[in-house]
Amino acid sequence: VQLQASGGGLVQAGGSLRLSCAASGRTFSNYAMGWFRQAPGKERVFVAAINWSGGSTYYADSVKGRFTISRDNAKNTVYLQMNSLKPEDTAVYYCAAADRVMYGSSLSSSWAYTYWGQGTQVTVSS
């Protein structure tokens, strides 16, 4: 499956952005989806994930209550709504797809994901 992330940009602290990740090539509902981010000089870390149906979502503690992941299987797209952004949210954000059998805590690990998008830059100014 091919993944194309978009929606990044420059925003002031306290602002909002919505990232999108469009999938193509295979049946989108066969995959759980996740968002990861990588700040300069740091490792890629888990942000949020959603199971294949959209019925279960998972979040890193650092974004819980501020970010919301959702998906539209009819549009083959997963979204990440980011509110109350902080300078520490600055990073390149990547979407990824995992086999639909993956669920729970496994979706917070990068090893669970088979396909990755190219990343979109999010910069939050103070």
Protein Blocks (a to p, Z undefined) as FASTA:
>chain_A
ZZddehiacddehiacddddddehiafklpccddddddehiacddfbdcdfkopaccddf
klgokaccdddfklopacdddehiafklgccdddddddfkbgcjllmpfklpmbdcebia
ddddZZ
